[in-house]
Amino acid sequence: MITEMTSDFIVVIAVLVLEGLLGLFLLWRSGVLKNRAAWLVSVLLLVLALGARAYLFDYETLDYINFLSRWVEFFRQYGGFRAMRYPLGNYNIPYLYFLALFSILPMDDLYLIKLLSTLSDVLLAWSVLLLCSRFTGSRPRLLAVFFTTLFLPTVYLNSAVWGQCDSLYVAPLLLGIYCALSNRPWTSVILAAVAFGFKLQAVFILPIYAVFLMTGKLKWKHLVVFPATYLVLVLPAVFLGRPLWETVTLYFSQTGSIGSGLNYNSPSVFALFTKVKDPSLAATVAIVLAFFYMLNLLAVTWVNRKKTNDRAYLALCLLFAIGIPFLLPHMHERYFYGADILSLVLAFSIPVYFPMALLVQFASLLGYHAYLRMRYLLLMNNGAAALITALALSLLCLLGALQVGRSKGRRSRYPSRK
């Protein structure tokens, strides 16, 4: 037993060292490590960030005990990857590949799950850095946003404590947005499909791709690679015996697994309205409102499509990431993870909006506290109020960005004479 624990400890340290080296490589590749001080600070902060995660790798939540560990055990009992033929859990196929792999490795699956989440945290921090680089060339600021992401409370708790994988879908989604803004449409759509392949919650932010279509960042032909990429992600499971149609339409069969309650420790609109006489009617009305909210944002974009700029795109991302899950029923604690990260991007890109990141983080942390501590620190309606304020700030950011775009448009039509 002691030998097994020692072996696991050595593997955990070795993998964390590799993940730290990956983080350093990504920082170097991004051009922010230009002197010894930057290298030294980065090494120390990476050691601290990864070490803090390793310190809590033994912590088991009810999600791990009741779901993740049982799914890994199912794979272990039924032949590892060969068990992919059976329906299991409410996670999509790509994440189940990892659980199948973990079932055949001679190591505690809890450590493997959290090592994967830690790896995706490093990739998430890099994606935030790249997206911020569209707004600032300041190396200290980019370095700061990279490590702020790693130390962000919801990011840390999500991976190191909870053993969840939300950074696994937000990281490629942010990279996809960055690629769209950098005129790499094919890569952008592929990354969006990867994000959607890992988590259905990607749909809260994916409407930004309709905006990209309206403004010419994407063309219809680029969307072809979305279903193609998704199909590539799930085909290995089909080859292992899972029915094709059941595999491709997995998300439709999973919608009932989110629960029938209107709210699950989420700072959504249903944290404000806790006494609802007809929950079914309320859920239907909320879904319709969320749909019309999205359509209104798209309509505003269409009218102002020639005035959009990077700041407007970022504001729209936030309006989608906050507003859609805020209005929808059946939302859980972690469903504002994308909003947590995008608000951080805005805070470091346009510092005047830094309070927004604090508001969104506050709202999310109330839900995390409720789940992890099994009691409320504050009532969730406080989080809902914080998100309403964050939505107002996001709208203000969008209107300001469109005003800038309008001014630039006028100047371009009437160039000055020399």
Stockholm file with secondary structure:
# STOCKHOLM 1.0

chainA/1-418         MITEMTSDFIVVIAVLVLEGLLGLFLLWRSGVLKNRAAWLVSVLLLVLALGARAYLFDYETLDYINFLSRWVEFFRQYGGFRAMRYPLGNYNIPYLYFLALFSILPMDDLYLIKLLSTLSDVLLAWSVLLLCSRFTGSRPRLLAVFFTTLFLPTVYLNSAVWGQCDSLYVAPLLLGIYCALSNRPWTSVILAAVAFGFKLQAVFILPIYAVFLMTGKLKWKHLVVFPATYLVLVLPAVFLGRPLWETVTLYFSQTGSIGSGLNYNSPSVFALFTKVKDPSLAATVAIVLAFFYMLNLLAVTWVNRKKTNDRAYLALCLLFAIGIPFLLPHMHERYFYGADILSLVLAFSIPVYFPMALLVQFASLLGYHAYLRMRYLLLMNNGAAALITALALSLLCLLGALQVGRSKGRRSRYPSRK
#=GR chainA/1-418 SS CHHHHHHHHHHHHHHHHHHHHHHHHHHHHTTCCCSHHHHHHHHHHHHHHHHHHHHTTTCCCHHIIIIIHHHHHHHHHTTGGGGGGSCCSSSCHHHHHHHHHHHHSSSCHHHHHHHHHHHHHHHHHHHHHHHHTTTCCCHHHHHHHHHHHHHCHHHHIIIIISCCCTHHHHHHHHHHHHHHHTTCHHHHHHHHHHHHHHCGGGGGTTTHHHHHHHHTSSCGGGGGHHHHHHHHHHHHHHHTTCCHHHHHTHHHHHGGGGCSSSBSSCCSGGGTCCCCSCHHHHHHHHHHHHHHHHHHHHHHHHHTTTTCCHHHHHHHHHHHHHHHHHHSSSBCGGGGHHHHHHHHHHHHHSGGGHHHHHHHHHHHHHHHHHHHHSSCSSCHHHHHHHHHHHHHHHHHHHHHHHHHHHHHHHHHHSCCCC
#=GC SS_cons         CHHHHHHHHHHHHHHHHHHHHHHHHHHHHTTCCCSHHHHHHHHHHHHHHHHHHHHTTTCCCHHIIIIIHHHHHHHHHTTGGGGGGSCCSSSCHHHHHHHHHHHHSSSCHHHHHHHHHHHHHHHHHHHHHHHHTTTCCCHHHHHHHHHHHHHCHHHHIIIIISCCCTHHHHHHHHHHHHHHHTTCHHHHHHHHHHHHHHCGGGGGTTTHHHHHHHHTSSCGGGGGHHHHHHHHHHHHHHHTTCCHHHHHTHHHHHGGGGCSSSBSSCCSGGGTCCCCSCHHHHHHHHHHHHHHHHHHHHHHHHHTTTTCCHHHHHHHHHHHHHHHHHHSSSBCGGGGHHHHHHHHHHHHHSGGGHHHHHHHHHHHHHHHHHHHHSSCSSCHHHHHHHHHHHHHHHHHHHHHHHHHHHHHHHHHHSCCCC
//
